Amino acid sequence: MSGSSAPTPSIDYLDPTNRQPANLIDGFEDGTRNAPHVFKLMGMYQMPYDIMLSSSFGATSGNPFNPSIVGPTRANGLGTATMAIFPANSHRLPPVRILDLNVDKAIRFGGARRVTLNAAVFNLLNTNTTLALAAQSTVNGISMARQNTSTANNLSTIVGPRVVRFGARFNF
């Protein structure tokens, strides 16, 4: 069949960065994809005397902060209306940065027999970055932080405190 051809399909839908600003499908606009920027660095060093030192550092951009206010009850049984103060996800809580440290010491007893002593410190710098605030609600799929309430901006979740772990592993 000369002169006719099948239409070429658009492949724009295959591009993961091609999304409409408020499609509420891929988790970007509604705040469920909370960390658009993630950085991780891990390292390990074998020291003398069978001592192994390792560390990891992780940083993520802060969770979305969408302040809103709730209006008074409207007439005709329409209830209240929640109004965003800023565009969705245009403001964020502080970024989260966590440093962990691990030390292992192997003591050999001949052959495959050995005991490995371990000490690990999680959240070494004891950061207490805010992860979520009180008075949160979901409006049209977007997590909102209500501002006209007595609990506005009270902390509800922070990064866990420093934790130290000691352990031993036996191989025989």
C-alpha positions as CSV (number, residue, x, y, z in Angstrom):
1,M,0.0,0.0,0.0
2,S,1.9,3.0,-1.2
3,G,1.3,6.5,0.1
4,S,-0.1,5.5,3.4
5,S,1.7,4.7,6.6
6,A,0.7,3.9,10.2
7,P,0.9,6.9,12.5
8,T,4.0,7.1,14.6
9,P,3.1,6.7,18.3
10,S,4.4,9.3,20.7
11,I,6.9,7.9,23.1
12,D,6.7,10.9,25.6
13,Y,5.0,8.6,28.1
14,L,8.2,6.5,28.3
15,D,10.2,9.5,29.6
16,P,10.2,9.3,33.5
17,T,10.8,13.1,33.7
18,N,7.9,14.0,31.5
19,R,5.0,14.4,33.9
20,Q,2.3,17.0,34.3
21,P,2.7,19.2,37.3
22,A,-0.3,17.8,39.2
23,N,-1.0,14.3,37.9
24,L,-0.9,12.8,41.4
25,I,0.1,9.4,39.9
26,D,3.8,9.0,40.3
27,G,4.1,10.1,43.9
28,F,6.1,13.3,43.2
29,E,3.3,15.9,43.7
30,D,1.6,14.3,46.7
31,G,4.7,13.9,48.8
32,T,4.8,10.1,48.9
33,R,8.1,10.3,47.1
34,N,9.6,12.2,50.0
35,A,13.2,12.3,49.0
36,P,13.9,13.6,45.5
37,H,17.6,13.9,46.4
38,V,19.4,11.1,48.1
39,F,23.2,10.8,48.7
40,K,25.0,7.8,50.2
41,L,28.6,7.3,50.9
42,M,30.0,4.1,52.4
43,G,33.6,3.0,53.1
44,M,35.6,0.2,54.7
45,Y,39.2,0.1,55.8
46,Q,41.1,-3.0,56.9
47,M,43.4,-1.9,59.7
48,P,46.3,-3.9,61.2
49,Y,45.6,-6.6,63.8
50,D,42.4,-7.8,62.1
51,I,40.5,-4.6,62.8
52,M,37.9,-3.6,60.3
53,L,36.6,0.0,60.3
54,S,33.6,0.9,58.2
55,S,31.3,3.9,58.0
56,S,28.3,5.1,56.1
57,F,26.9,8.6,55.6
58,G,23.4,9.2,54.2
59,A,21.7,12.5,53.3
60,T,18.3,13.1,51.9
61,S,16.3,16.2,51.1
62,G,13.7,17.1,53.7
63,N,10.1,15.8,53.7
64,P,7.5,18.1,52.1
65,F,6.0,20.8,54.3
66,N,2.6,22.0,53.0
67,P,1.1,24.5,55.5
68,S,-2.6,25.0,55.2
69,I,-5.5,26.5,57.1
70,V,-9.0,25.2,57.5
71,G,-11.8,27.7,57.0
72,P,-15.0,27.9,59.1
73,T,-18.0,25.7,58.4
74,R,-19.7,26.8,55.2
75,A,-23.4,27.3,54.6
76,N,-25.8,24.7,53.2
77,G,-23.9,21.8,54.8
78,L,-20.8,22.1,52.7
79,G,-18.5,21.6,55.7
80,T,-15.1,23.2,56.0
81,A,-12.5,24.0,53.3
82,T,-8.8,23.4,53.6
83,M,-6.7,26.0,51.8
84,A,-3.0,25.6,51.0
85,I,-0.8,28.5,51.9
86,F,1.9,27.7,49.3
87,P,1.9,25.5,46.2
88,A,2.2,21.8,46.9
89,N,5.7,20.6,48.0
90,S,7.3,24.0,47.4
91,H,8.5,24.0,51.0
92,R,10.4,21.2,52.8
93,L,11.5,20.3,56.3
94,P,15.3,20.4,57.0
95,P,17.5,17.8,55.1
96,V,18.4,14.6,57.0
97,R,22.0,13.7,57.4
98,I,23.1,10.6,59.3
99,L,26.6,9.2,60.0
100,D,27.1,5.6,61.2
101,L,30.4,3.9,62.4
102,N,31.2,0.3,62.8
103,V,34.4,-1.5,64.2
104,D,35.1,-5.2,64.0
105,K,38.0,-7.1,65.7
106,A,38.6,-10.7,64.7
107,I,40.4,-13.0,67.2
108,R,41.6,-16.2,65.6
109,F,41.9,-19.5,67.4
110,G,43.4,-21.6,64.6
111,G,41.8,-23.0,61.5
112,A,38.4,-21.6,60.7
113,R,37.7,-20.9,64.4
114,R,37.5,-17.3,65.4
115,V,35.4,-14.8,67.4
116,T,34.6,-11.4,65.9
117,L,33.8,-8.6,68.4
118,N,31.7,-5.7,67.0
119,A,30.8,-2.2,68.1
120,A,28.5,0.0,66.0
121,V,27.3,3.6,66.6
122,F,24.2,4.6,64.6
123,N,23.5,8.4,64.2
124,L,27.0,9.1,65.5
125,L,26.4,12.9,65.6
126,N,23.0,12.5,67.4
127,T,21.1,14.6,64.9
128,N,17.5,15.2,65.8
129,T,16.2,16.5,62.4
130,T,12.4,16.9,62.1
131,L,10.7,14.3,59.9
132,A,7.0,15.2,60.5
133,L,4.9,17.7,62.3
134,A,1.6,17.3,64.2
135,A,-1.8,18.3,62.7
136,Q,-1.1,16.6,59.4
137,S,-4.0,15.6,57.2
138,T,-4.4,14.5,53.6
139,V,-6.3,16.8,51.2
140,N,-6.8,15.7,47.6
141,G,-3.9,13.3,48.0
142,I,-1.5,15.9,49.4
143,S,-0.2,15.8,53.0
144,M,-1.0,19.1,54.6
145,A,0.1,20.7,57.9
146,R,-2.7,22.6,59.5
147,Q,-1.6,26.0,60.8
148,N,-4.8,27.2,62.6
149,T,-4.8,24.7,65.4
150,S,-3.2,24.6,68.9
151,T,-0.8,21.8,67.8
152,A,0.4,23.6,64.6
153,N,4.0,22.7,63.8
154,N,4.5,20.6,67.0
155,L,7.0,17.8,66.3
156,S,5.5,14.4,65.8
157,T,8.6,12.5,64.4
158,I,12.3,13.2,64.5
159,V,15.4,11.1,63.5
160,G,16.0,8.4,66.1
161,P,18.6,9.1,68.8
162,R,22.2,7.8,68.8
163,V,22.3,4.1,69.4
164,V,25.4,2.0,70.3
165,R,25.4,-1.8,69.7
166,F,27.9,-4.3,70.9
167,G,28.1,-7.9,69.6
168,A,30.1,-11.0,69.1
169,R,30.1,-13.5,66.2
170,F,31.5,-17.0,66.6
171,N,32.9,-19.1,63.7
172,F,33.9,-22.7,64.2
